[in-house]
Amino acid sequence: MEPPPHKYAKGLRGNALLAVVVTFCSLGFLLFGYDQGVMGGLVINPLFLGLDARLQDPDILGITVATFLLGGLAGSILASTLSNKIGRKPIVLSASVLTIIGGAVQSAAVNLGMLISFRIILGIGVGLMTSLCPALLLEFCPTRIRGMVSSIELILCATGLVLSFWVDYGAASYTSSFSWRFPLALQVAFPLLMIPFGLLMPESPRYLAANHDDAGALAVLHRIYPNDPSEAERVMTQLQEAIRLEHEVSRSSGYWTAFQNNKQRFRYRTLLALGVQFCQQSSGINVVTYYGTYVFSTSLGLEPKAALLMNGWNGILAVGSTTVSVLTGLVDSVGRIRLMMIGAAMMGISMAILAGTTGPQHAGDKMYGAAGTAFIFIFLSFFSSCWLAPSWIYPSEIAPLAIRGQVASMGSGVNLLSNFAVVQITPKAIQNISNRYFIVFAVFNAVTVFALYFLYPETSRLTLEEIDLL
C-alpha cells in the first residue's frame, strides 16, 4: 500500500497557486503604500489637527505621523526572531489581524494618545508584513519571472500610495470628522482581503526544507512546477545543497548569525542588504510621500485643496512609472544595481533643483513654483521606476537561505528606522531651514550612486542558490 500523500501535496497548483501567493503578498504592500501616504493629506486637514491642539506643534505632528514607523521597527525585529521558527505564512496572517485592530481603533480615536497607540499597533503588523512578504514571494517564484512577479507587489505599493492621496482629496470635502476618520478606517480593508488568500497557500518550500521537512518542500515544489517534475527535483536538490552548505558555516540561527564572517560572507551580504534599505530612505522619498501636501503648501505656497490635488496627480504618475518599469522588465533587463544608480542620480538632481526653486526669495514666483512642482513629479517618477522594486528585491536575493529571514526583517527594520528619522524631523526642518533641507537629500543620492557602483554585485538572472555562491 502506498503511503498517503503529504498534506502539502493537495491544493492549488501552477499559475493558480502563484496568483494566490502574489495576491497575498501584494495586498500587504498595498497596505504599506496606503499607510505611507494617508497621513500626507491629514497633516493639513484642520479637522484632524483639531483632534488635539498639540498637533499644531511641528514636533508633535512629526511624532504622531512617525510612531507608525516605530511600530514597524518592532514588527521587523519580531519577524527576525520568529521567521525561521514559526514560518513565513503564519506570521503574515497574524500581522493581518494586528493591522485590522490597529486601523479600526485608530480611525475611532477620540484623543491623541489613542491615535498614537494604535498607530503603533498598526505599524507592528505592517512591519511583520514588509519583513517577510518579499522573501515569501521570492521563495515561490520560478527564476525566469522572479523580478517581474516581485515587482507586481511594488506596483500595488505605489497603487496604495496614490489611493491614499485621492481618498484624502475626496474626504477633504466633508466638514465633519469623517474627512479624516474614513481615510484611516479604509486601512482595514486590505488585511481583511489578505486572510482568505493566505489560507489557500502552503508554507514556503525553502522554509520547510530548512526545517527538515524535505517531503513537504518537495510536495510544494511539485505544485509550483506541476508540468515539470524534473524542475521540481532540480530545485529541491539545489535547496538541499544550499542548506547543507549553510549548516557547515553556521550552527546558529540567532539574530547575530547574519553578522558572522564565514565562507558565505554573511556579514558582507547583510551589510549590502541593509545598505540598500538605508539608501532608499535617505533619497528623500518620504518627504514626498508623507509630506507631499505639506511641501506643496508650505514650500510652494499652494492652497490646501490645490496641494491635495497635486499630490493626487503625483501619485498617479508614481503608479504609471512603476507599471512601465515592470511591464518593460527594467528590473531584469537593466539589472538591479544599474537601475538604482540611474534612479539615484536623477533623484539627486531633482532634489538639488527643488532646493534652488523653493527658497524664501522665490515666494509667490509662479515660474519657480512650477519648476519646483515639476521636479517633485520627476523625483517620484524616478523613484517609482528605478528604486521601488529593486530596493525590496535585492536584500532578499543577496541573503543566503540560512539568514534570509533575519536579513529581510533587519532590512525592513533599517528601512523603517530611517523612515522614522526623516518623517520625524521633516516638519521642523522645513520650518527652520526651508529649502536647504532638500540639499541634504541631493548629497545622499550622489553618495548612493558611487556606493552602488563600487560595492554592490549584480543579482539579476541568477537563481537564489547561484547568488549564494557569489
N, C-alpha and C positions, 0 to 999 in steps of 0.2 A: 504493500500500500504506500502510495506517495505521501510525503508529509504535506500538511495543509499549506497553502501559500502564505507568505509573510503578510502581516497586516498592512504594510505599506504597498503591497502589490496591487491592491484594489483602489479604484478611483479614477479621476480624470487623467488623460494621457496626452502626450504630444502638445500640439498648439493650444488645446483647451486648457491643459494644466499651466502652460506658460502664460496664457492670458489671465488666468486666475492669480498667479503669483505676481505678475506685472501690475494688475489692478490693485491687489492688496498693498503692495509696497508703494505704488504711486499715490494712493489715497493718503498715505502718511506724509508724503511730500506735498500733496495738495494742501493739507492742513498746515504744514510748516510754512509754505508760501503765504497762505492766508494770514497766519499769525504774524508773519513779518510785516505785512502791510496794513493790517486792520487798524492798528493804533495810529498810523500816519494821518488818517483823516480825523481821528478823535482829538488829537492834541491841539487842534484849532477850533474844536466844537465847543462853544460857550456852555452848552447844557452839560456836556461831560465835565468840563472844567469846574462847573458849578457843584459837582458832587461833593467837593471839599475845597475850601478856599486855599489850602496849601498847594493845590495843583497849579496855581498861578506862579509859584516859585519854580524857575527852570531846574533847580537841583531836585526838587521833589517830583517834578514831572518826569525827569530823566530816570529817577529811581523806579517810579511806577511803571514806566514802559519797560525798563531793563530787568525787573525782577523775574519776568517770564524766562529770561535767559539764565538766571541763576538756577531756577528750577531745571532748565535744560541741562545745565552742567551737572547737577546732582543726578539726573537721569542717565547721563552718559557714563558717570562713574559707576552707577548701579549696573549698567549694561556691561561694563568692563569686567566686573566681578562675577556676573551671572551667566554671560552668554555661552561659555563653554561648559557650564554645569547644568543649566536648565534647558537650553536650546533657544534658537532664534525665534521660532514661531510663538511659543507660549509667552515670551517676554513682550513681543509686539502686541499680542492680543491683550495682555494685561495693561499695556500702555494705552490701548484704545479705551479701556474702561476709565482710566485716570483722566484722560482728556475729556471724556464725556462729563465727568463730575466737575472738573475744573472749569470747562466752558460754560456749563449750565449755571453754576453758582456765581461765577464771575459776572455773568450778564444780569443777575438778580441783585448785585451788590447794592447795599444801602449806605456804605461808608467806605472810606479809603482803605482801612485795614482789611475789610472783607475782600475788596477788589484785589489788593496786592497778594493776600494769602492764597487766593485761588488762581491767580496768575502763576504763582509758583507751582501749584499742583498741576496745572495745565502744562507748564514748562517741563516738569519731570516726565510726564507722558511723552511729550514731543521729543525730549532728549533721548529717551529709550528708542523711539521710532527712528530718529535720524542716525542713531549709532548703528542700528542693526539692519535697517531696510536695504541699504546699499550692498552690504555683504550678503544678505539673504538672496537678493535678486541675482547678484553675480554668480552665486553658487548653484543656481538653477539654469542659467543661460548657456546654451551652446556657444562655443568660442566665436563662431563666424558672425554672430549677431549681438555679441555681448555689449559692445559700445553703443549700438543703436538702441537696443532694448533698455539698457541702463539709462540712456538719455531720455526715454519716454517719461520716466518719473520726474525728470527735471523740467520737462515741458509742463507737467502738471504743477510743479512747484511755482513756475512762472505764472501759470494759469490761476493758481490760488492767490498769488500776489495781485494780479490785475483784477480778479474778482473782488478782493477786499477793497481795492481803490474805488470800483464802481458801486459797490454796496455802500461804502461811506458816502459817496457822492449822492446816491439816491436817498439814503436815510437822512441826509442833512436837510432835506426839505421839510421834515417833520419838526414841529415846535414843542415836542414833548421828549421825555427821556427815551422814547422809542428810537430816537435818532442815534443813540449810542448803544442802547441795550440790544437792539436787533443785530447789528454787526457782530457783537460779541457772542450772542446766542447762536449765530449761524455756525460757529466753530464746532458745535456738537454734531452737525450733520455728517462730517467726514469720517470720524471714528465709528459712528453708527453703521455706515456703509462698509467699513473695513471688516467688521466682525464676521458676517456670513462668508466673505471670501476667504478669510483666514481659516475658517472651519473646514473648507473644502480642500485645503492643500496639505501635503505631508511636511515633515521636518526636512531640513536641508540634508542632502546626501553627504556633504562634507562633514557636517556636524555628527551625523550618525557614524560615519567611518572613524572619525576621531575619537568617538566614544564606544568603540569596539562592537558596533552593530553593523558588520560588513554585509550581512544578509539584507538588512533594512536599507542600507545605502545602495546596494545593487538593485533592489526592487524599485527604488525611486528612480535610479538611473535608467532602468528599462522603461519606466513611464515617461521620462524626459525624451528618450530615443526609442519610441515604440516600433519604428520601422527599421532600426539598425542595431540589432543586438550586439554586433561586434564593436560598435562605437561605445555602447554602454560598458562592455567588458574592458575596452581600452581605457576609458576614463576611470573606471574602478581600479585598474592596475596603476594608473598614474597617481590616484589618490592614496593607495596603499604605500607606494614608494615615497610619496611626499611625507606621509605621516611617519613612516619608518625613519626617514632622514631627520625629521624634526624631533623625534624621540631620542635620536642619538645626540643631538646638540642641546636638548633641554629636557630635563625631567620635571620641571615645574611649569604649572600653567598660571602662576600668580601674576599680579599686575606688573611687577618689575622684570618678569621674564622678557618682556619686549625690549628691555634695555641691555640685554646680555650681548657681549661682543664675541660671537661664536662663528662657526663656519658659514652660517647663512646670514651673517651680519645683521642680526636682529636690531641692534642699536641704530645702525645706519639707516635701515629701512623704516624704522619707527620715526626717526627724525625727519626723513623725507616726507612721510605721510602727514606728520604734524605741521611741518613747514608749509605744505600746500594749503592747509586749512587756515593757518595764520595769514599767509599771503592773500588768500581770498578776502578775509575780513579787513586787512589793512589797505585794501584797494579803495575803500570809501563807499562800498556798496550800501552799507546800512545807513549812511547819511541820506541816501536817495530813497531807500525803501521805507525806513521807519519815519523819516522826517522830510520826505519829499514835499509835502504840502507846507511844512514849516519853512523849508528853504525857498519855495516859490513865493510864499507870503512875506517872509522876513527879509531874505536877501535880494529877492527880485521885485518885491513890492506889489504882488498881485493880491486882489481881493480874495477872501476865503473861498467863495464859490468858484472863482476862476482857478485858484490854486488846486482845488479838488478836481476840477475838470482836466487841467494839465497833467495831474498825477494819473488820472484815468487813462488818458491817451498815451502817456509814457508806459503804463503797464501793458497796454495793447501792443506797443512796439516791442516790449520785452518778450511777450509770448510769441510774436511773429519772428523775432530774431532767433529765439530758442528753437522754434519749429523748423525754420530754414536750415539751421545748423544740423539738426537731427536728420531731416529728410535728405540733405545732401551728403550726409555721412562725414562731416568735417572731423568729428572726434576720432574716427578711424583713418580717414584718408590723409588728413594733415598731420595727425598724431597729437597725443595729449599735450606734450611739452611745447611743441612749436605753436599750437593753437593758443595755449595760455600765454606764451611770450607775446604774440601779436595782440592779444587782448589787453595785457598789462601795459604795453606801450601806448595803445590808443586811450586807455583809461587814464594813464598819467598825463597825456596831452590834454585830455578833456578837463581834468581837474585843474591843470595849470591855467587853461583859458578861463575856466569858471572863476578862479581866483582873481584873474585880471579884469573880469567884466562885472563883478558884484561888489566892488568897493563902495564905500560911502560917497566918494566923489562922483560916482555914476548913478546915484539915486535919482529915479524919475526919468532917466535917459532910456527911451524906448529901444534904441538901437543896441545898446549894451544889454538891456534886459532880454531882447530877442536872442542875442548871441549866447547869453548865459543859459537861457531856456533850451536852446538848440543843443548845447554841449552836455546838458543833463540828459537829454534824449540820447545823444551819441554815446555817452558813458554807459547807460543802462543797456543799450543795444549791443555794445561790445562785451559787456559782462555776460549778458544772456547767451550770446552766440559762442563765446570763446572760453568762459570760465565756469558757467553754471554746471555743465555736465562733467567735464574732466576733473574739476576740483573735488567732486564727490567720488568719481570712479577711481581715480589714481590711488588714493590711500588704501582702498580695499584690494586693489590689484597688487600693489608693491609689497604688501604684508604677507609673509608666509602663513600657511594654514594654522600652525600652532599658536600664532599670536594674532590671527586676523580679527577675532572678536575684540581683543583688548585694544588693538591699534585702531580699529574702526570706532570704538567708543571713545578712546582718548582723542582721536582726530575730531570727533564731534564735540568733545569737551573743549579742546583748544578753539574750535570754531565759535562755540557759544561764549567762552570766556572773553575772547577777543571782541566778539559781537557785543557783549555786555559793556565792555570798556568804551566802545565807540558810542553805543546808544546812550550810556550814562552821561558822557561828557559833552555830547553834541549841542544840546540847547544852551548850556553855559558857555561853550566855546564860541558859538555863533554870536552870542550876546556880547562876549568880551573881546574877541579878536576878529570878528566879522569875516571878511573874505580870506584873510590869511590862514584860516583853518584849512582851507582846501589845498594849500601848498603842501601841507603835511602828507596828504594822500598822493599828490603828484610825485613826491620824493619816494614814498614807499613803493609805488608802482614801478619807478625806474630801477630801484634796487631789486625788485622781484624779477625783472627781465634778465638781469645778469645772474641772479641766483639760479633761475631755471636753466639757463644756458650752460653754466659751468658745473652744476651739481646733480642734475636730475636725468636719469636714464629713461629712454622711451619704453612704453609697455604695450602699445597698440599692436595688434595682430599676433600676440603671444598668448598661449594658454596660461592659466594661473600657475600650473605646475612648471612651465618653462620660465615664467617670471621668477619663481622661487630659486632658479639656478643662476640668475643674473649676478 
